[in-house]
């Protein structure tokens, strides 16, 4: 009995990579762009696809480039992309790593995961960005969407782990969020909350004041009252020199 080949895989996190069976398939640049866009969207009209991938070309030229690129894609059964009138559909058997990341992140944000994470999905939430080195507008939009989703998932994961009495792992999630976006207050709140969950009040206060200084130097603003209320005695910050919030 012949072994069942693995499903085709499309890797868009980090560098583009298409795997058919056990082989990595090399594609021309337009083929990569086409599969990446379809892998992200799943279902797209020819007009939208051609206009997005070849925005500087006339509609006729863009559609011609799309037909040529489709013809050059690897043949297989099922085909990677099916045509249904003016609509193109990616094959449902294709495994796209971005979709796995999105499911994981949304599961954390919605708290649809198990009540106790045997292994918190830190690795899945701290991987590489979408299509490194690509600078097309549609890629930048998708990359920022994934970045924000990851940050929200890391914040939510830290909060969940604190509730589960696992502050050390919560700290890992919180610091991953801080490293990704150093001025993100919710990430710093998660760090302080993890310190407090461990009973390390002095470290919590020290981190709070370090964030206050950074926020003041970079943006000239103070942290939110929500952050201040986390701390014992509602520790204030007197070094702020920004204009917002002043009276008189």
C-alpha positions as CSV (number, residue, x, y, z in Angstrom):
1,X,0.0,0.0,0.0
2,X,1.5,3.3,-1.1
3,X,1.9,5.9,1.7
4,X,-0.4,8.9,1.5
5,X,1.6,12.0,0.5
6,X,1.5,14.9,2.9
7,X,-0.8,17.8,2.0
8,X,0.7,20.8,0.1
9,X,2.0,23.5,2.4
10,X,2.5,27.2,1.9
11,X,4.8,29.0,4.3
12,X,4.4,32.7,4.4
13,X,5.9,33.5,7.8
14,X,9.5,34.5,7.3
15,X,10.5,33.5,3.7
16,X,8.0,32.3,1.1
17,X,8.1,28.5,0.7
18,X,5.8,26.1,-1.2
19,X,6.1,22.4,-0.4
20,X,4.4,19.8,-2.6
21,X,4.8,16.3,-1.0
22,X,8.3,16.1,0.2
23,X,9.7,18.6,-2.3
24,X,10.2,22.4,-2.1
25,X,9.0,24.0,-5.3
26,X,10.7,27.0,-6.8
27,X,8.4,29.6,-8.3
28,X,9.0,32.8,-10.2
29,X,8.4,36.0,-8.3
30,X,4.9,36.5,-9.8
31,X,4.0,33.0,-9.0
32,X,5.0,33.6,-5.4
33,X,3.0,36.8,-5.2
34,X,0.0,35.1,-6.7
35,X,0.1,32.2,-4.3
36,X,0.8,34.3,-1.3
37,X,-2.2,36.6,-2.0
38,X,-4.5,33.7,-2.7
39,X,-3.2,31.8,0.4
40,X,-4.1,34.7,2.5
41,X,-7.5,35.5,1.0
42,X,-8.7,32.1,-0.2
43,X,-11.2,33.4,-2.7
44,X,-10.6,36.4,-5.0
45,X,-12.0,37.8,-8.2
46,X,-9.7,38.1,-11.2
47,X,-10.2,41.8,-11.3
48,X,-9.2,42.4,-7.7
49,X,-6.3,40.0,-8.0
50,X,-4.9,41.4,-11.2
51,X,-5.3,45.0,-10.0
52,X,-3.6,44.3,-6.7
53,X,-0.6,42.4,-8.1
54,X,0.0,44.6,-11.1
55,X,-1.4,48.0,-10.0
56,X,0.7,50.1,-12.5
57,X,-0.5,48.1,-15.5
58,X,-3.6,48.6,-17.6
59,X,-6.4,46.3,-16.9
60,X,-5.8,44.3,-20.1
61,X,-2.1,43.9,-19.4
62,X,-2.7,43.0,-15.7
63,X,-5.2,40.3,-16.7
64,X,-2.7,39.0,-19.3
65,X,0.0,38.8,-16.6
66,X,-2.4,37.0,-14.3
67,X,-3.3,34.4,-17.0
68,X,0.4,33.8,-17.7
69,X,1.2,33.4,-14.0
70,X,-1.6,31.0,-13.5
71,X,-0.4,28.9,-16.4
72,X,3.1,28.7,-14.9
73,X,1.9,27.3,-11.6
74,X,2.8,23.7,-10.8
75,X,0.3,21.2,-12.1
76,X,-1.3,18.7,-9.7
77,X,-4.5,17.1,-8.5
78,X,-6.2,18.9,-7.0
79,X,-4.8,22.1,-8.7
80,X,-3.5,24.7,-6.3
81,X,-6.0,27.3,-7.7
82,X,-9.4,26.6,-9.2
83,X,-11.2,28.9,-11.6
84,X,-15.0,29.5,-11.2
85,X,-16.1,32.1,-13.6
86,X,-14.4,35.3,-12.7
87,X,-13.5,34.0,-9.2
88,X,-10.3,32.1,-8.3
89,X,-10.2,29.8,-5.3
90,X,-7.3,28.3,-3.5
91,X,-7.5,24.5,-3.0
92,X,-8.9,23.7,0.5
93,X,-6.2,21.0,1.0
94,X,-3.4,23.6,1.0
95,X,-2.0,24.1,4.6
96,X,-1.1,27.8,5.1
97,X,1.0,28.6,8.2
98,X,-0.7,32.0,8.6
99,X,-4.0,30.4,9.0
100,X,-2.6,28.1,11.8
101,X,-1.2,31.2,13.5
102,X,-4.5,33.1,13.2
103,X,-6.5,30.2,14.7
104,X,-4.0,29.9,17.6
105,X,-4.1,33.6,18.3
106,X,-7.8,34.0,18.0
107,X,-8.3,30.9,20.3
108,X,-6.2,32.7,22.9
109,X,-7.9,36.0,22.5
110,X,-11.4,34.5,22.6
111,X,-10.3,32.1,25.5
112,X,-11.6,29.1,23.4
113,X,-8.6,27.1,24.3
114,X,-8.4,24.5,27.1
115,X,-8.9,25.9,30.7
116,X,-5.3,25.0,31.4
117,X,-2.6,25.2,28.8
118,X,-0.4,22.1,29.0
119,X,2.1,24.0,26.8
120,X,1.3,27.6,26.2
121,X,1.5,28.5,22.5
122,X,4.4,31.0,23.0
123,X,6.4,29.6,20.0
124,X,3.5,30.0,17.7
125,X,2.9,33.6,18.8
126,X,6.5,34.8,18.6
127,X,7.6,33.6,15.2
128,X,8.7,35.5,12.2
129,X,6.7,38.2,10.5
130,X,4.8,37.8,7.3
131,X,6.9,37.6,4.0
132,X,10.1,39.2,5.2
133,X,11.6,41.6,2.7
134,X,8.3,42.1,0.8
135,X,7.2,45.7,0.7
136,X,4.1,45.8,-1.4
137,X,1.1,47.6,0.1
138,X,-1.1,44.6,0.4
139,X,1.7,42.7,2.2
140,X,2.3,45.6,4.6
141,X,-1.5,45.7,5.5
142,X,-1.6,41.9,6.2
143,X,1.7,42.0,8.1
144,X,0.4,44.8,10.4
145,X,-2.8,42.9,11.0
146,X,-0.9,39.8,12.0
147,X,1.4,41.8,14.2
148,X,-1.6,43.3,16.1
149,X,-3.3,40.0,16.4
150,X,-0.1,38.4,17.9
151,X,0.3,41.3,20.4
152,X,-3.3,41.0,21.6
153,X,-2.9,37.2,21.9
154,X,0.3,37.6,23.9
155,X,-1.4,40.0,26.3
156,X,-4.4,37.7,26.6
157,X,-2.1,34.7,27.2
158,X,-0.2,36.5,29.9
159,X,-3.5,37.3,31.7
160,X,-4.7,33.7,31.3
161,X,-1.5,32.3,32.7
162,X,-1.6,34.7,35.7
163,X,-5.1,33.5,36.5
164,X,-3.9,29.9,36.3
165,X,-1.2,30.7,38.9
166,X,1.7,30.4,36.4
167,X,3.4,33.8,36.6
168,X,6.8,32.7,35.3
169,X,5.2,31.6,32.0
170,X,3.0,34.7,32.0
171,X,6.2,36.8,32.3
172,X,7.5,35.1,29.1
173,X,4.4,36.0,27.2
174,X,4.4,39.6,28.5
175,X,8.1,40.2,27.7
176,X,7.6,38.8,24.2
177,X,4.9,41.4,23.7
178,X,7.2,44.1,25.1
179,X,10.0,43.2,22.8
180,X,7.7,43.3,19.8
181,X,6.3,46.8,20.7
182,X,8.3,48.5,23.6
183,X,5.8,51.4,24.0
184,X,2.7,49.1,24.3
185,X,1.3,49.8,27.7
186,X,-0.8,46.6,27.9
187,X,2.3,44.6,27.6
188,X,4.0,46.4,30.5
189,X,0.9,46.0,32.6
190,X,1.2,42.3,32.0
191,X,4.8,42.3,33.2
192,X,3.8,44.3,36.4
193,X,0.8,41.9,37.0
194,X,3.1,38.9,36.7
195,X,5.6,40.4,39.2
196,X,2.7,41.1,41.6
197,X,1.4,37.6,41.2
198,X,4.8,36.3,42.4
199,X,4.7,38.8,45.3
200,X,7.6,40.8,43.9
201,X,6.2,44.2,44.7
202,X,9.5,46.1,44.4
203,X,10.2,44.7,40.9
204,X,6.6,45.6,39.9
205,X,7.1,49.2,41.1
206,X,10.6,49.4,39.5
207,X,9.2,48.3,36.1
208,X,6.3,50.7,36.3
209,X,8.7,53.7,36.9
210,X,11.0,52.5,34.1
211,X,8.0,52.5,31.7
212,X,6.9,55.9,33.0
213,X,10.3,57.3,32.1
214,X,10.4,55.7,28.7
215,X,6.9,56.9,27.9
216,X,7.7,60.4,29.0
217,X,10.9,60.6,27.0
218,X,9.5,59.1,23.8
219,X,5.9,60.5,23.8
220,X,5.7,63.1,26.6
221,X,2.7,61.3,28.1
222,X,1.9,59.5,31.4
223,X,0.6,56.0,31.8
224,X,-3.1,55.4,32.1
225,X,-4.9,55.4,35.4
226,X,-5.6,51.7,34.8
227,X,-1.9,51.0,35.0
228,X,-1.4,53.1,38.1
229,X,-4.3,51.3,39.9
230,X,-2.4,48.0,39.6
231,X,0.2,49.1,42.1
232,X,0.0,49.0,45.9
233,X,-0.7,52.5,47.2
234,X,-1.4,53.6,43.6
235,X,2.2,54.7,43.1
236,X,2.3,57.9,41.1
237,X,4.8,59.3,38.7
238,X,6.1,62.8,39.2
239,X,8.7,63.0,36.4
240,X,6.2,63.6,33.6
241,X,6.6,66.8,31.7
242,X,4.1,66.3,28.9
243,X,1.3,68.8,28.2
244,X,-1.6,66.4,28.1
245,X,-3.6,66.2,31.3
246,X,-2.3,69.5,32.8
247,X,-4.8,71.9,34.2
248,X,-4.6,75.6,35.0
